[in-house]
Amino acid sequence: MENNLVDTMERLTLEEGTYLVKLARKAIEVHLSGKIPKAPGNVPERLRMKSGVFVTLTTYPERSLRGCIGYPMPLYELAEATIMAAVASAFQDPRFPPLGPEELDEVVVEVSVLTPPEEIKYSDPRELPNLINIGVDGLIIETGVTSGLLLPQVPVEYNWGPEEYLMHLCMKAGLPSTYWLTGRAKIYKFTAQIFEEESPRGKVVEKKLSICKS
């Protein structure tokens, strides 16, 4: 029987997170060499379980976004999903040109391992801001026609409150910023365990989100 990573009810260790970050960078390097990146045969057992994952690339030291793509649902084994997300983030994000080999030492790799999304239940959409924990919850909006996703680190980085977070989520999906107030969209939340390089090819740490108040 196939298991999802969330079924283990355990967080990944720093060693496992480091493995994923290095795997993501290696996948990008292999793709740049003209080969197809594949998971090695010695992948740790827990990283063979299915999980949602996103790979984010940021410039260093500016830390500007350079690519971010992933899979919100646990459809693939985590190691394999990390490889696919890394390649997509580096070369297929429509917001940016494909990553060049000269940029390999100018970007930081970040891997976010997601819990399965759960729909937020509400009777009045004005309740939504009170049902969201900044620094904990990532969000997905779905309308049946379009969808958008923001990782939990995004509102922390921009110092958004819950209402701003919902507004930007709507805009990410190509919707009016106040669409969440119509009650016609489904809103899901998830959490993420985030591992990132401190510098290109540098030490990998687990990213802890702190909430800044303006």
Phi, psi and omega per residue, in radians:
M1 nan 2.353 3.116
E2 -1.408 2.429 3.132
N3 -2.027 2.589 2.967
N4 -1.524 2.633 3.140
L5 -1.004 -0.645 -3.111
V6 -1.074 -0.429 -3.131
D7 -1.120 -0.386 -3.130
T8 -1.321 -0.301 3.117
M9 1.031 0.483 3.128
E10 -2.243 2.541 3.062
R11 -1.385 2.684 3.063
L12 -1.200 2.617 3.056
T13 -1.424 2.871 3.079
L14 -1.078 -0.614 3.106
E15 -1.088 -0.744 3.120
E16 -1.191 -0.690 3.097
G17 -1.123 -0.704 3.092
T18 -1.079 -0.702 3.108
Y19 -1.023 -0.781 -3.105
L20 -1.154 -0.735 3.140
V21 -1.113 -0.779 3.123
K22 -1.160 -0.608 3.098
L23 -1.133 -0.701 3.126
A24 -1.111 -0.810 3.132
R25 -1.108 -0.740 3.135
K26 -1.076 -0.687 3.136
A27 -1.069 -0.704 3.120
I28 -1.141 -0.759 3.141
E29 -1.098 -0.759 -3.131
V30 -1.117 -0.746 3.122
H31 -1.064 -0.699 3.138
L32 -1.133 -0.469 3.136
S33 -1.398 -0.057 3.120
G34 1.604 0.129 3.136
K35 -1.838 2.937 3.124
I36 -1.679 2.036 -3.136
P37 -1.219 2.426 3.123
K38 -2.351 2.698 3.101
A39 -1.214 2.401 3.094
P40 -1.197 2.912 -3.094
G41 -1.335 -0.245 -3.068
N42 -1.812 0.535 3.131
V43 -1.077 2.275 3.093
P44 -0.945 2.547 -3.002
E45 -0.960 -0.781 -3.074
R46 -1.184 -0.418 3.129
L47 -1.462 0.021 3.009
R48 -1.641 -0.112 3.089
M49 -1.387 2.757 -3.071
K50 -1.393 2.437 3.123
S51 -2.836 2.630 2.956
G52 -1.281 2.609 -3.130
V53 -2.749 2.560 3.013
F54 -2.206 2.498 3.018
V55 -1.993 2.221 -3.131
T56 -2.046 2.347 3.053
L57 -1.975 2.308 3.077
T58 -2.269 2.604 3.120
T59 -1.241 2.689 3.140
Y60 -2.217 2.310 0.127
P61 -1.632 0.065 -3.032
E62 -1.148 -0.547 -3.095
R63 1.106 0.720 3.004
S64 -1.567 2.530 -3.130
L65 -1.053 2.354 3.114
R66 -2.147 -0.174 3.116
G67 2.907 2.488 3.113
C68 -2.777 1.961 3.109
I69 -2.530 2.633 3.113
G70 -2.997 -2.864 -3.068
Y71 -2.258 1.944 -3.093
P72 -1.255 -0.453 -3.093
M73 -1.754 2.626 3.128
P74 -1.354 1.252 -3.091
L75 -1.658 -0.420 -3.045
Y76 -2.251 2.780 3.016
E77 -1.051 2.478 -2.979
L78 -1.008 -0.794 -3.128
A79 -1.089 -0.772 -3.131
E80 -1.160 -0.730 3.122
A81 -1.114 -0.627 3.118
T82 -1.121 -0.737 3.102
I83 -1.083 -0.831 -3.119
M84 -1.116 -0.725 -3.127
A85 -1.183 -0.648 3.133
A86 -1.110 -0.805 3.139
V87 -1.125 -0.748 3.137
A88 -1.138 -0.719 -3.137
S89 -1.115 -0.683 -3.090
A90 -1.367 -0.571 -2.951
F91 -2.186 -0.174 -3.029
Q92 -2.202 0.046 3.088
D93 -1.217 2.035 -3.044
P94 -1.147 -0.210 -3.133
R95 -1.406 -0.247 -3.023
F96 -2.393 2.718 3.008
P97 -1.232 2.771 3.103
P98 -1.000 2.510 3.139
L99 -1.119 2.355 3.102
G100 -1.676 2.747 -3.120
P101 -1.039 -0.518 3.138
E102 -1.231 -0.216 -3.127
E103 -1.614 -0.119 -3.060
L104 -0.997 -0.637 -3.129
D105 -1.662 0.264 3.133
E106 -2.123 0.111 3.124
V107 -2.215 2.632 3.071
V108 -1.853 2.400 -3.120
V109 -1.741 2.326 3.120
E110 -2.277 2.345 3.132
V111 -2.099 2.190 3.105
S112 -1.962 2.051 3.127
V113 -1.679 2.131 -2.939
L114 -1.770 2.586 2.897
T115 -1.463 2.723 3.132
P116 -1.055 2.370 -3.141
P117 -1.087 2.486 3.080
E118 -2.155 2.322 -3.121
E119 -1.194 2.383 3.072
I120 -1.476 2.095 -3.140
K121 -1.601 2.330 3.138
Y122 -2.669 2.684 3.096
S123 -1.715 -0.449 3.128
D124 -2.342 2.165 -3.098
P125 -1.032 -0.360 3.101
R126 -1.186 -0.200 3.073
E127 -1.348 -0.361 -2.975
L128 -0.936 -0.807 -3.119
P129 -0.988 -0.555 -3.132
N130 -1.378 -0.154 -3.114
L131 -1.782 0.099 -3.087
I132 -2.009 2.305 3.102
N133 -1.833 1.891 3.108
I134 -1.140 2.356 -3.112
G135 1.556 -0.071 3.117
V136 -2.173 -0.870 -2.992
D137 -1.622 2.251 2.813
G138 -1.552 2.752 -3.062
L139 -2.268 2.576 3.014
I140 -2.270 2.402 3.016
I141 -2.056 2.400 3.110
E142 -2.340 2.398 3.117
T143 -2.076 -0.106 -3.033
G144 1.697 -0.383 3.110
V145 -1.979 -0.677 -3.108
T146 -2.431 2.893 3.119
S147 -2.644 2.819 3.094
G148 -2.633 2.678 -3.112
L149 -2.417 2.443 2.996
L150 -2.277 2.279 3.116
L151 -1.266 2.727 -3.061
P152 -1.098 -0.399 3.134
Q153 -1.310 -0.325 -3.050
V154 -1.131 -0.901 -3.130
P155 -1.135 -0.467 3.101
V156 -1.216 -0.764 -3.130
E157 -1.094 -0.586 -3.101
Y158 -1.765 0.020 3.112
N159 1.019 0.767 3.093
W160 -1.484 2.572 2.910
G161 -1.498 3.064 -3.110
P162 -0.997 -0.712 -3.126
E163 -1.187 -0.730 3.084
E164 -1.087 -0.695 3.124
Y165 -1.025 -0.824 3.118
L166 -1.128 -0.660 3.121
M167 -1.121 -0.779 3.132
H168 -1.221 -0.542 3.055
L169 -1.076 -0.776 3.111
C170 -1.069 -0.779 -3.121
M171 -1.152 -0.581 3.090
K172 -1.059 -0.552 3.135
A173 -1.546 0.066 -3.130
G174 1.366 0.401 -3.113
L175 -1.866 2.811 3.007
P176 -1.014 2.566 -3.033
S177 -1.078 -0.417 -3.114
T178 -1.739 0.235 -3.076
Y179 -1.053 -0.521 -3.129
W180 -1.065 -0.395 -3.136
L181 -1.373 -0.195 -3.121
T182 -1.343 -0.371 -3.100
G183 1.331 0.145 -3.086
R184 -1.665 -0.033 -3.129
A185 -1.927 2.648 2.984
K186 -1.610 2.320 3.122
I187 -2.015 2.249 3.123
Y188 -2.056 2.667 3.035
K189 -2.255 2.713 3.128
F190 -2.637 2.918 3.039
T191 -2.034 2.914 -3.114
A192 -2.505 2.511 2.971
Q193 -1.800 2.158 -2.919
I194 -2.019 2.242 3.087
F195 -2.147 2.407 -3.091
E196 -2.570 2.701 3.003
E197 -1.319 2.462 3.048
E198 -1.288 -0.494 3.083
S199 -2.678 2.886 -3.127
P200 -0.937 2.155 -3.094
R201 1.125 0.211 -3.063
G202 -1.542 -2.923 -3.130
K203 -1.043 2.455 3.102
V204 -1.718 2.325 3.128
V205 -2.242 2.781 3.003
E206 -1.511 2.204 -3.068
K207 -1.420 2.146 3.083
K208 -1.814 2.214 -3.105
L209 -1.503 2.211 3.080
S210 -2.004 2.467 -3.076
I211 -1.651 2.105 3.118
C212 -1.700 2.318 3.097
K213 -1.789 2.285 3.113
S214 -1.517 nan nan
